[in-house]
């Protein structure tokens, strides 16, 4: 490569002007670059790589900052096997618990109001001797002593018992105000054994008494049958001990339980039940199968 001869000041000009000095310095710099090295030790023809690398570094840092500051989708999974984003389920149990707690409080308040209303209405129209009304976790319980409904060892209602039951059912319907609530009638006995042809044990007696009340509620007061159920517990659900006469009298009872809505949902739905969601399950009955002997 040809080299340029440095420009020397003319012999006739003992002093250089400022312009001539700048030109001389620039030419010296160009000569140094062309010869292959500068003061920093970089090759002259590769000097463009230094600012270019600095620029790339700055751009990389900028993109990293932007990426870290960007909002990330909840539940996102990084990687090639990422699945579609789904809402976080961490807060769902807490929200469900709050909803259930609020529903329970609302249900308890409604049952308490129903129990007070029943107490007031029945006190004014029905003799309350032998009748107790209380609120429990399962709902409102109307407890009737067996002596105001049945004779010992019997499951048939006397005329006086029907009169008392009619007044009670009328006030219950008024207190419900047309609201459709599931009602369970429960029969209970003491531990005194019974062994008659009609009632071999207290199981049969307690169940028969419960179904007698249910039949009266349907036939005389038109309670919806699909909202009623009957259960017999024999002597196995006492409220008092069976060692005293008073305890036995307390245990011989019929409980009419207005169930809470959440407990009523646990009851088996009826076919095409208008009170069940979507009218109840629609199922087709299987055709009967007949087995014949050859």
C-alpha positions as CSV (number, residue, x, y, z in Angstrom):
1,X,0.0,0.0,0.0
2,X,1.5,3.4,-1.0
3,X,2.3,5.6,1.9
4,X,1.7,9.2,2.0
5,X,4.6,11.4,2.7
6,X,3.9,13.6,5.6
7,X,3.4,17.2,4.7
8,X,6.2,19.2,6.0
9,X,6.1,22.9,6.5
10,X,7.7,24.9,3.8
11,X,11.1,26.2,4.5
12,X,10.0,29.7,3.5
13,X,7.2,29.6,6.3
14,X,8.8,29.3,9.6
15,X,5.5,29.1,11.4
16,X,2.4,26.9,10.6
17,X,-1.0,28.4,10.6
18,X,-3.7,26.7,12.7
19,X,-5.4,25.2,9.5
20,X,-2.2,23.7,8.3
21,X,-1.6,22.2,11.7
22,X,-5.1,20.5,11.8
23,X,-4.6,19.1,8.3
24,X,-1.3,17.7,9.2
25,X,-2.7,16.0,12.3
26,X,-5.6,14.5,10.3
27,X,-3.2,13.1,7.7
28,X,-1.1,11.6,10.4
29,X,-4.1,9.9,11.9
30,X,-5.2,8.5,8.5
31,X,-1.7,7.2,7.9
32,X,-1.8,5.5,11.3
33,X,-5.1,3.8,10.6
34,X,-4.0,2.6,7.2
35,X,-0.8,1.1,8.6
36,X,-3.0,-1.2,10.8
37,X,-3.0,0.0,14.4
38,X,-4.2,2.9,16.5
39,X,-3.6,3.9,20.0
40,X,-6.2,1.4,21.3
41,X,-4.7,-1.5,19.5
42,X,-7.7,-2.1,17.2
43,X,-7.4,-2.9,13.6
44,X,-8.2,0.1,11.5
45,X,-10.7,-1.7,9.2
46,X,-12.6,-3.3,12.2
47,X,-13.2,-0.2,14.2
48,X,-16.9,-0.1,13.3
49,X,-17.5,-3.3,15.3
50,X,-16.9,-1.6,18.6
51,X,-19.9,0.8,18.5
52,X,-22.0,-1.8,16.8
53,X,-21.4,-4.3,19.6
54,X,-22.2,-1.6,22.1
55,X,-25.4,-0.9,20.3
56,X,-26.5,-4.6,20.3
57,X,-25.7,-4.8,24.1
58,X,-27.9,-1.8,24.8
59,X,-30.7,-3.2,22.6
60,X,-30.5,-6.6,24.4
61,X,-30.7,-4.8,27.8
62,X,-33.7,-2.8,26.6
63,X,-35.6,-5.9,25.5
64,X,-34.9,-7.7,28.8
65,X,-36.2,-4.7,30.8
66,X,-39.4,-4.6,28.6
67,X,-40.0,-8.3,28.9
68,X,-39.6,-8.3,32.7
69,X,-42.0,-5.4,33.0
70,X,-44.7,-6.8,30.8
71,X,-47.8,-8.3,32.6
72,X,-47.8,-12.1,32.6
73,X,-51.1,-14.1,32.1
74,X,-52.3,-15.9,35.3
75,X,-51.5,-19.6,35.2
76,X,-49.3,-19.3,32.1
77,X,-46.7,-22.1,31.7
78,X,-43.5,-21.4,29.9
79,X,-41.9,-23.9,27.5
80,X,-42.8,-25.7,24.4
81,X,-45.3,-27.9,26.1
82,X,-47.3,-25.0,27.5
83,X,-50.9,-25.6,28.0
84,X,-53.8,-23.1,27.5
85,X,-54.0,-20.6,30.3
86,X,-56.6,-21.4,33.0
87,X,-57.9,-19.2,35.7
88,X,-56.2,-19.5,39.0
89,X,-58.0,-21.9,41.4
90,X,-56.2,-20.9,44.5
91,X,-58.8,-18.4,45.6
92,X,-61.8,-20.6,44.7
93,X,-62.0,-22.6,48.0
94,X,-62.0,-19.3,50.0
95,X,-64.7,-17.8,47.8
96,X,-66.8,-20.9,48.0
97,X,-66.5,-21.0,51.8
98,X,-67.6,-17.4,52.0
99,X,-70.6,-18.0,49.8
100,X,-71.5,-21.1,51.8
101,X,-71.2,-19.2,55.1
102,X,-73.4,-16.4,53.8
103,X,-76.0,-18.8,52.5
104,X,-76.0,-20.6,55.9
105,X,-76.5,-17.3,57.8
106,X,-79.4,-16.4,55.5
107,X,-81.0,-19.9,55.9
108,X,-80.6,-19.7,59.7
109,X,-82.3,-16.3,59.7
110,X,-85.2,-17.5,57.6
111,X,-85.7,-20.6,59.8
112,X,-85.6,-18.5,63.0
113,X,-88.2,-16.2,61.6
114,X,-90.3,-19.2,60.6
115,X,-90.0,-20.8,64.0
116,X,-91.1,-17.6,65.7
117,X,-94.0,-17.1,63.3
118,X,-95.1,-20.7,63.9
119,X,-94.9,-20.3,67.6
120,X,-97.1,-17.1,67.5
121,X,-99.7,-18.5,65.1
122,X,-100.0,-21.9,66.8
123,X,-100.2,-20.4,70.3
124,X,-103.2,-18.4,69.2
125,X,-105.1,-21.2,67.5
126,X,-103.7,-24.6,68.7
127,X,-103.4,-26.0,72.2
128,X,-99.6,-26.0,72.7
129,X,-99.5,-28.6,75.4
130,X,-97.4,-31.5,74.2
131,X,-96.1,-29.4,71.2
132,X,-92.6,-27.9,70.9
133,X,-91.1,-25.8,68.2
134,X,-87.3,-25.4,67.9
135,X,-84.7,-24.5,65.4
136,X,-81.9,-26.9,64.6
137,X,-79.1,-27.2,62.1
138,X,-81.3,-29.3,59.8
139,X,-84.3,-26.9,59.9
140,X,-87.4,-26.1,62.0
141,X,-88.6,-29.0,64.1
142,X,-92.2,-29.3,65.3
143,X,-92.2,-32.0,67.9
144,X,-95.5,-33.6,69.0
145,X,-95.9,-36.0,71.9
146,X,-97.4,-39.3,70.9
147,X,-100.1,-39.0,73.6
148,X,-101.8,-36.1,71.7
149,X,-101.9,-38.1,68.5
150,X,-102.0,-41.9,69.2
151,X,-103.1,-44.3,71.9
152,X,-100.3,-46.6,73.2
153,X,-99.2,-49.2,70.6
154,X,-101.4,-47.7,67.9
155,X,-100.8,-45.7,64.8
156,X,-104.3,-44.5,64.0
157,X,-105.4,-40.9,64.6
158,X,-108.3,-40.2,67.0
159,X,-110.9,-37.5,66.1
160,X,-109.3,-35.2,68.7
161,X,-105.9,-35.8,67.3
162,X,-107.1,-35.0,63.8
163,X,-108.5,-31.7,65.0
164,X,-105.2,-30.8,66.6
165,X,-103.2,-31.9,63.5
166,X,-105.6,-29.9,61.2
167,X,-105.0,-26.7,63.2
168,X,-101.3,-27.3,63.2
169,X,-101.1,-27.9,59.4
170,X,-103.2,-24.8,58.7
171,X,-100.8,-22.6,60.7
172,X,-97.8,-24.3,59.1
173,X,-99.1,-23.5,55.6
174,X,-99.8,-19.9,56.5
175,X,-96.3,-19.5,58.0
176,X,-94.7,-21.0,54.9
177,X,-96.6,-18.5,52.8
178,X,-96.8,-20.7,49.7
179,X,-93.0,-21.5,49.8
180,X,-92.3,-25.0,48.7
181,X,-90.2,-26.6,51.5
182,X,-89.2,-30.3,51.9
183,X,-90.8,-31.7,55.0
184,X,-89.8,-35.0,56.7
185,X,-92.0,-36.7,59.3
186,X,-90.1,-38.8,61.8
187,X,-91.6,-41.3,64.2
188,X,-89.9,-42.1,67.5
189,X,-90.6,-44.5,70.4
190,X,-89.1,-45.3,73.7
191,X,-87.2,-48.5,74.4
192,X,-90.3,-50.4,75.7
193,X,-90.5,-53.5,73.5
194,X,-93.6,-54.2,71.4
195,X,-94.5,-57.5,69.7
196,X,-97.9,-57.5,68.1
197,X,-99.2,-59.0,64.9
198,X,-99.3,-55.5,63.3
199,X,-96.2,-54.1,64.9
200,X,-93.5,-56.8,65.5
201,X,-91.1,-54.1,66.8
202,X,-90.8,-50.4,67.4
203,X,-89.4,-50.0,63.9
204,X,-92.8,-50.8,62.4
205,X,-94.7,-48.7,65.0
206,X,-92.6,-45.6,64.5
207,X,-92.7,-45.8,60.7
208,X,-96.5,-46.4,60.7
209,X,-97.1,-43.3,62.8
210,X,-94.9,-41.2,60.5
211,X,-96.7,-42.4,57.4
212,X,-100.1,-41.7,59.1
213,X,-99.2,-38.1,59.5
214,X,-97.9,-37.9,55.9
215,X,-101.2,-39.3,54.6
216,X,-103.2,-36.7,56.6
217,X,-101.0,-33.9,55.2
218,X,-101.6,-35.0,51.6
219,X,-105.3,-35.9,51.8
220,X,-106.6,-33.2,54.1
221,X,-104.2,-30.3,53.5
222,X,-102.9,-30.9,50.0
223,X,-99.2,-30.7,50.7
224,X,-97.3,-31.7,47.6
225,X,-96.4,-35.4,48.0
226,X,-93.0,-35.0,46.2
227,X,-92.0,-32.6,49.0
228,X,-92.8,-35.1,51.8
229,X,-91.0,-38.1,53.3
230,X,-91.6,-40.4,56.3
231,X,-89.0,-42.1,58.5
232,X,-89.2,-44.4,61.5
233,X,-86.3,-44.5,64.0
234,X,-87.7,-46.8,66.6
235,X,-86.1,-46.2,70.0
236,X,-82.7,-45.4,68.5
237,X,-82.9,-41.5,68.4
238,X,-83.8,-40.6,71.9
239,X,-83.7,-37.0,73.2
240,X,-83.7,-38.1,76.8
241,X,-82.7,-41.2,78.7
242,X,-85.1,-44.1,78.9
243,X,-84.5,-44.7,82.6
244,X,-87.3,-42.5,83.8
245,X,-91.0,-42.0,83.0
246,X,-90.4,-38.4,82.0
247,X,-87.6,-39.5,79.6
248,X,-89.7,-42.1,78.0
249,X,-92.5,-39.6,77.5
250,X,-90.1,-37.2,75.8
251,X,-88.8,-39.9,73.5
252,X,-92.2,-41.1,72.3
253,X,-92.8,-38.4,69.7
254,X,-93.4,-37.5,66.1
255,X,-91.1,-34.8,64.6
256,X,-92.3,-32.7,61.7
257,X,-89.1,-31.3,60.2
258,X,-89.1,-28.4,57.7
259,X,-85.8,-29.1,56.1
260,X,-83.3,-26.4,55.1
261,X,-83.0,-26.0,51.3
262,X,-79.4,-27.4,51.1
263,X,-80.5,-30.5,53.0
264,X,-83.6,-30.8,50.8
265,X,-81.3,-30.9,47.7
266,X,-79.8,-34.1,49.1
267,X,-83.2,-35.9,48.9
268,X,-83.7,-38.0,45.8
269,X,-85.5,-36.0,43.1
270,X,-88.8,-37.2,41.7
271,X,-89.3,-38.0,38.0
272,X,-90.3,-34.7,36.3
273,X,-90.4,-33.0,39.7
274,X,-91.5,-29.4,39.0
275,X,-89.7,-28.3,42.2
276,X,-86.4,-29.8,41.1
277,X,-84.0,-28.0,38.8
278,X,-85.0,-28.3,35.1
279,X,-88.1,-30.3,36.2
280,X,-86.1,-33.2,37.7
281,X,-84.3,-35.9,35.9
282,X,-85.9,-37.4,32.9
283,X,-85.3,-41.1,32.8
284,X,-86.9,-43.8,30.8
285,X,-88.1,-46.8,32.7
286,X,-86.6,-50.1,31.6
287,X,-89.0,-52.5,30.1
288,X,-90.0,-55.3,32.4
289,X,-88.2,-58.6,31.9
290,X,-90.2,-61.8,32.2
291,X,-88.6,-65.1,33.1
292,X,-90.4,-68.2,32.2
293,X,-89.6,-71.7,32.8
294,X,-89.7,-74.3,30.0
